[in-house]
Amino acid sequence: MKSRKKEVLILVVLLIIQVIIHVGAGINKSYLHMDEAYSFGLASYDKIEIESNEDFENNWHTKEYYEDYLSVQDDEIGNYSHVYENQKNDVHPPLYYLFLRISMGINKGHFSKWTGIVPNIIIYVFITIFIYLITKKLLKDEKNSGIKSAIVAFMSSITLASLSNVTYIRMYALLALEVTITAYLHIKLLESEKVNPKLLIAIGVCSLAGLLTHYYYIFYLAFVYLMFAIKYIKEKNIKKLIYYTLTMLIAGIAFLVIFPYSIQHIFFRLQRAKRNG
């Protein structure tokens, strides 16, 4: 029990240090990439691009004009329709933009990089926790596996790649979390001797969230499914194969019902010039 408390205490301390480092990286962020500007606009504006406004060209605009594109205004509070409509006309699924839109609503009327960075910082706390859980399972036969796992998880979240992911206001931090959770749940599935409905539901929900975040997740999930399907076939465990396959099918169908425009995005990708039609 004391060893367990020590592990948790070390993990909590490392998470606090991690958050401080990530906040420091956020403070030093001084540049907004074009795609990051699109993140804010796609989450709140009534159209994809500010250039689509009739008064955009051949006119001088104040900072408030652009801030209107990058922030949620008072009359937009409670209106989340732009999140879905903009993604329908763009090339990404809508889940990340929904989270960003909620965050932007906290600082209504004003643009702030922190409405995009803070959610990523929170996401990375959970990424670190799940990497800790995964690593602990991999090092279960090692001495002081919990402490080692906490250190490995912490180090993975303060690399240059992780710091860039935290400060880059796009959906990739959320995608990283969903990939990490998917990996952890499948390790649990690998350890499960019997069909575990709660675990399968968790896998289905996480798979749906991943699909609604980025299409890249489909490739990852497809390979994971293939490995487990082959495993169950070799073991002649048809019952597990059927339940696992049904879980993935339900997640896929739910994804298409929620966002059927993904078919057009994936197979008939629209060009930027056609997005405003």
URLIN-V392309 format. One record per residue. N is the residue number from 1. RES is the residue in one letter. PSI is psi in degrees with one decimal (999 if undefined). OMEGA is omega as a letter, one per 30 degrees, with the letter a starting at -180 (* if undefined). BURIAL is # if it has 16 or more other ideal C-beta (glycine too) atoms within 10 Angstrom, else .. Layout:
# URLIN-V392309
n = (N	N)
res = (RES	RES)
psi = (PSI	PSI)
omega = (OMEGA	OMEGA)
burial = (BURIAL	BURIAL)
This chain:
# URLIN-V392309
n = (1	2	3	4	5	6	7	8	9	10	11	12	13	14	15	16	17	18	19	20	21	22	23	24	25	26	27	28	29	30	31	32	33	34	35	36	37	38	39	40	41	42	43	44	45	46	47	48	49	50	51	52	53	54	55	56	57	58	59	60	61	62	63	64	65	66	67	68	69	70	71	72	73	74	75	76	77	78	79	80	81	82	83	84	85	86	87	88	89	90	91	92	93	94	95	96	97	98	99	100	101	102	103	104	105	106	107	108	109	110	111	112	113	114	115	116	117	118	119	120	121	122	123	124	125	126	127	128	129	130	131	132	133	134	135	136	137	138	139	140	141	142	143	144	145	146	147	148	149	150	151	152	153	154	155	156	157	158	159	160	161	162	163	164	165	166	167	168	169	170	171	172	173	174	175	176	177	178	179	180	181	182	183	184	185	186	187	188	189	190	191	192	193	194	195	196	197	198	199	200	201	202	203	204	205	206	207	208	209	210	211	212	213	214	215	216	217	218	219	220	221	222	223	224	225	226	227	228	229	230	231	232	233	234	235	236	237	238	239	240	241	242	243	244	245	246	247	248	249	250	251	252	253	254	255	256	257	258	259	260	261	262	263	264	265	266	267	268	269	270	271	272	273	274	275	276	277)
res = (M	K	S	R	K	K	E	V	L	I	L	V	V	L	L	I	I	Q	V	I	I	H	V	G	A	G	I	N	K	S	Y	L	H	M	D	E	A	Y	S	F	G	L	A	S	Y	D	K	I	E	I	E	S	N	E	D	F	E	N	N	W	H	T	K	E	Y	Y	E	D	Y	L	S	V	Q	D	D	E	I	G	N	Y	S	H	V	Y	E	N	Q	K	N	D	V	H	P	P	L	Y	Y	L	F	L	R	I	S	M	G	I	N	K	G	H	F	S	K	W	T	G	I	V	P	N	I	I	I	Y	V	F	I	T	I	F	I	Y	L	I	T	K	K	L	L	K	D	E	K	N	S	G	I	K	S	A	I	V	A	F	M	S	S	I	T	L	A	S	L	S	N	V	T	Y	I	R	M	Y	A	L	L	A	L	E	V	T	I	T	A	Y	L	H	I	K	L	L	E	S	E	K	V	N	P	K	L	L	I	A	I	G	V	C	S	L	A	G	L	L	T	H	Y	Y	Y	I	F	Y	L	A	F	V	Y	L	M	F	A	I	K	Y	I	K	E	K	N	I	K	K	L	I	Y	Y	T	L	T	M	L	I	A	G	I	A	F	L	V	I	F	P	Y	S	I	Q	H	I	F	F	R	L	Q	R	A	K	R	N	G)
psi = (-43.7	-39.2	-39.7	-43.1	-37.2	-42.2	-46.8	-42.0	-44.5	-43.8	-43.4	-44.1	-43.2	-36.1	-38.4	-44.9	-41.9	-45.7	-41.4	-43.2	-42.9	-37.9	-41.8	-41.0	-37.7	-39.9	-38.1	-7.9	120.0	4.9	136.9	112.6	153.0	-43.0	-29.7	-38.4	-40.3	-35.6	-48.3	-45.2	-44.4	-26.7	-16.4	-24.8	163.9	6.5	166.6	-49.0	138.6	-24.9	-14.8	-12.4	140.0	-27.8	11.5	-49.2	147.6	26.9	146.8	132.4	141.9	172.0	-28.8	-30.7	-44.1	-32.2	-29.8	-34.2	-32.4	2.2	166.9	126.3	165.5	-39.5	-2.6	-7.0	129.8	-8.5	106.9	9.3	-31.7	-31.2	-49.1	-46.3	-42.2	-39.0	-32.6	-38.5	-3.9	-144.5	18.9	152.3	167.3	-5.8	-47.0	-42.3	-29.0	-45.9	-42.3	-39.7	-41.2	-43.0	-40.5	-31.2	-21.9	-29.4	54.2	144.0	-9.2	143.5	137.7	133.4	-24.5	-23.1	-19.7	-31.4	-42.3	-46.6	-38.4	-36.8	-43.5	-43.2	-41.3	-22.6	-44.7	-34.7	-45.5	-41.8	-44.5	-33.3	-38.2	-46.7	-40.2	-47.7	-36.9	-37.1	-39.2	-29.1	23.5	-24.7	-2.9	152.6	139.2	41.6	-35.2	-45.3	-43.4	-41.0	-39.6	-42.1	-43.7	-45.0	-43.0	-45.8	-35.9	-24.5	0.0	15.8	166.5	-39.2	-43.0	-41.8	-39.0	-39.2	-36.3	-42.4	-10.5	112.9	73.1	-174.2	5.5	-30.0	-43.5	-40.7	-41.0	-39.6	-44.7	-37.1	-42.9	-44.7	-40.6	-44.0	-45.1	-45.3	-34.3	-28.4	-41.8	-39.9	-37.2	-34.0	-19.2	126.2	-30.5	167.6	123.5	99.6	-42.3	-40.2	-41.0	-38.3	-42.9	-41.9	-42.3	-44.3	-44.3	-39.4	-42.2	-43.1	-41.9	-42.5	-34.1	-1.3	-46.7	143.2	-21.3	-30.7	-27.0	-41.7	-42.9	-49.3	-36.0	-42.5	-38.3	-46.3	-45.0	-43.8	-44.2	-35.2	-44.1	-41.9	-48.4	-35.6	-44.2	-37.3	-4.5	35.8	77.5	-33.6	-48.0	-39.2	-43.0	-48.6	-40.9	-43.3	-42.0	-39.0	-46.5	-38.1	-42.9	-42.6	-42.2	-42.5	-42.8	-39.2	-45.6	-32.7	-43.8	-41.8	73.9	-16.9	-10.7	-31.2	-45.0	-40.7	-43.8	-44.0	-21.6	60.6	126.1	146.2	150.3	-34.7	-21.3	-5.4	-26.0	6.2	999)
omega = (l	l	l	l	l	l	a	l	l	l	l	l	l	l	l	l	l	a	l	l	a	l	l	l	l	l	a	l	a	a	l	l	a	a	l	l	l	l	a	a	l	a	a	a	a	l	a	a	l	l	a	l	a	a	a	a	l	l	l	a	l	l	l	l	a	l	l	l	a	a	l	a	a	a	l	l	a	l	a	a	a	l	a	a	a	l	l	a	l	a	a	l	a	a	a	a	l	l	l	l	l	l	l	a	l	a	a	l	a	l	l	l	a	l	l	a	a	l	l	l	l	l	a	l	l	l	l	l	a	l	l	a	l	a	l	l	a	a	a	l	a	l	a	a	a	l	l	a	l	l	l	a	l	a	a	a	l	l	l	l	l	l	l	a	l	a	l	a	l	a	a	l	l	l	l	l	a	l	a	l	l	l	a	a	l	l	l	l	l	a	a	a	a	l	a	a	a	l	l	l	l	l	l	a	l	l	l	l	l	l	a	a	a	a	l	a	a	a	l	a	a	l	l	l	a	l	a	l	l	l	a	l	l	l	a	l	a	a	l	l	a	a	l	l	l	l	l	l	l	l	l	l	l	l	a	l	a	a	a	a	l	l	l	a	a	a	a	a	a	l	a	a	a	a	a	a	*)
burial = (.	.	.	.	.	.	#	.	.	#	#	.	.	#	#	.	.	#	#	.	#	#	.	.	#	#	.	.	#	.	.	.	.	.	.	#	#	#	#	#	#	#	#	#	#	.	#	#	#	#	.	.	#	.	.	.	.	.	.	.	.	.	.	.	.	.	.	#	#	#	#	#	.	.	.	#	.	.	.	#	.	#	#	#	.	#	#	.	#	#	#	#	#	#	#	#	#	#	#	#	#	.	#	#	#	.	.	.	.	.	#	.	#	#	#	#	#	#	#	#	#	#	#	#	.	.	#	#	#	#	#	#	#	#	#	#	.	.	#	.	.	.	.	.	#	#	#	#	#	#	#	#	#	#	.	#	#	#	.	.	.	#	#	.	#	#	#	#	#	#	#	#	#	#	#	#	#	#	#	#	#	#	#	#	#	#	.	.	#	.	.	.	.	.	.	#	.	.	#	#	.	#	#	#	.	#	#	#	#	#	#	#	#	#	.	.	#	#	.	#	#	.	.	#	#	.	.	#	.	.	.	#	.	.	.	.	.	.	.	#	#	.	.	#	.	.	#	#	.	.	#	#	.	#	#	.	.	#	#	.	#	#	.	.	#	.	.	.	.	.	.	.	.	.	.	.	.)
